[in-house]
Amino acid sequence: MRDDFPSLDIKLPKIKPGVIKLIVVAVVVLILLAGSIYQISPEEIGVILRFGKFVRTTNPGLHIKFPLGVEKLIKVPVQRQLKKEFGFRTTRPGIRTEYRVTTESQREAVMLTGDLNVAMVEWIVQYKIKNPYNYLFKIRDADSTFRYMNEAVVRRVVGDNSVDEVITVGRARIANEAKEELQKLCDLYEIGIEVNQLIFQDVNPPDPVKPSFNEVNESLQEKERKINEAWSEYNQEIPKATGEAEQTIRGAEGYAMERINNSKGDANRFIAIYREYARAPLVTRKRLYLETINLILPKISKKIIFDEKQKNILPLLNLGEEVKK
Amino acid sequence: MNKATRNIIVIVVAFAILIVLLNTLYRVYETNQVIITQFGEPIGGAITKPGLHMKVPFIQKTNYFEKRWLEWDGDANQIPTKDKKYIWVDTYARWRISDPLVFFQRVRDERGAQSRLDDIIDGETRNAVANFDLIEIVRSSNRAFELTEEMAILDIAAAIPEIKTGREKIAQIILEKSSEITPEFGVELRDVKIKRINYVEEVQRKVFDRMISERKRIAAKYRSEGDGKSAEIRGQKERELKKIQSEAYRKAQEIKGKADAEATKIYANAYNLDPEFYSFMKTLETYVSSLDKETWLLLSTDAEFLKYLKSSKR
């Protein structure tokens, strides 16, 4: 076609034909180059179609292909971890991520449990495109199909569990089961997706039922509290009583010791005195008697002595007056 | 013919050849299959091999169809189950154009196919759901629930009936029934899956009420358990206290008693040497300790220690 241009040359006499040729060649080469050189970033893989037919995949780096629509390039981010959210939508990811719950996402979350109750399950799934060929050419709308698969699988697994298992004890197990089943379904559908993780986020009873679920938690706390209080009373009083018991026993032991020592002391004293007494009983008796009298009499302030023949002494004494003093 | 005219003719001819060529060659993508029609009449079978192909220009036309698996997403349907529970059932299916020729003749395009699928799958879903109890549609196995404390209280396990068919098989039934019809318009159906099941508003309210009453029962149980257990602990404490106190008392009394006995023995052994002397001594001691300055002492002169007051004779 370049041969046609000289005829146009006539109308543009000021520019030399050689220069025009050069420019045209340069432009054409540029166009061809732009159409043939392409770059694949590290996280991607390039899929090349020649006249619509899949011919090869290319790894990250700089590559060339046939230009002018002969070969077409589709880039697929195979290394990128992709994520889908169910039951909620992240509106602004960041340190304080914001969530939005829409009617549609609410519908995604509501599910029937195996005991015919209702639970609200929010989950995320992280996945990679493992097989770009399958992902692109085996299934149309792989993305939305993948969403449907998620919903069907999670609901099926939740449908085989009780509401208590879904909300509390079985969460991790159910998520894991769902992940495995989802992977199986992906393989069956040849959708080219590898499921990396399926994680349950908030799993709640429906809003109208929530207060009663909280009430159960509260009652459980209350139960624990009552039991703890009783035990703390127990722990307060029993050691104290044990200590007091010990005190009582030690006191009794002290009493015993005192009693025995006292008795031994008394007895030994008596025995000692008796030994000497036995040698001279009469005089000792007398001495002891008189010594005692000697001890008592000075202490007593009111002493009345009367003759043995004079029997009526009492009327003379004004006993009452003395007592008054 | 001058040079300019010749050049124009060359250009025109080149364009003509290009147009014919473009109309002869056509691309089949990995995702496509093509039916060639001549004056609207399909010629030959479907071209499914991707790449560059040729046809008779202008007379023959290409009709592109999808080769990939396509999705069908039904609207949620309100369906009563066999046990008269009204639920919303939402299904999805995967299908593909298995026979583009028949497809082209019967439904023309995907829109037509989708609406046929709507009719068929919705209808079969309705039939299947109406033939089973709700539990059969929710559950897919008779897996025993993990027994939590809450469930033990409610005794849920006993209340859940055994299932015979289950969700998976019901979906399978819908698929099989629908698949009998779809080949008629060149469509192969691969999966029908139940995406969502939900209670209809009024039923849902009743279910919520039941859930609430169940939870209230559990809460009441926990509360009374708390009361019971704490009373038990208090009782145990009382018992323990009495035991500790009484045992201590018993021990103390035993120790004291033994000591008293020992003391009694020691006294008896000593005083038995001369009981008369003991009583003499003890009496004298008693005088000392019991008589003080408040005491009146009336003494007769015949008292022993006053005998010298009257006379000194022996």
Interface residues (C-beta under 8 A of the other chain):
Chain A: M1 D4 S7 L49 R50 F51 G52 K53 F54 R107 V110 M111 L112 T113 G114 D115 L116 N117 V118 L136 F137 K138 I139 R140 D141 S144 T145 Y148 M149 E151 A152 R155 R156 G159 D160 N161 S162 V163 D164 E165 T168 V169 G170 Y189 P205 P206 P208 V209 S212 F213 E215 V216 E218 S219 L220 E222 K223 E224 R225 K226 I227 E229 A230 W231 E233 Y234 E237 I238 A241 T242 E244 A245 E246 T248 I249 G251 A252 E253 Y255 A256 M257 R259 I260 N262 S263 K264 D266 A267 N268 F270 I271 I273 Y274 Y277 A278 P281 R285 L288 Y289 L290 T292 I293 L295 I296 L297 K299 I300 S301 K302 K303 I304 I305 F306 D307 E308 I313
Chain B: K3 A4 N7 V10 I11 A14 R27 V28 Y29 E30 T31 N32 K49 P50 G51 L52 E66 K67 R68 W69 L70 E71 D73 Y92 R94 L134 I135 V138 R139 S140 S141 R143 F145 E146 T148 E150 M151 I156 A159 I160 R167 E168 D191 K193 I194 K195 R196 I197 N198 Y199 Q204 V207 F208 M211 I212 R215 K216 I218 A219 A220 Y222 R223 E225 G226 D227 K229 S230 A231 E232 I233 R234 Q236 K237 E240 L241 I244 Q245 E247 A248 Y249 K251 A252 Q253 I255 K256 K258 A259 D260 E262 A263 T264 I266 Y267 N269 A270 Y271 L273 D274 F277 Y278 F280 M281 L284 Y287 V288 L291 D292 K293 E294 T295 W296 L297 L298 L299 S300 T301 D302 E304 F305 L306 L309
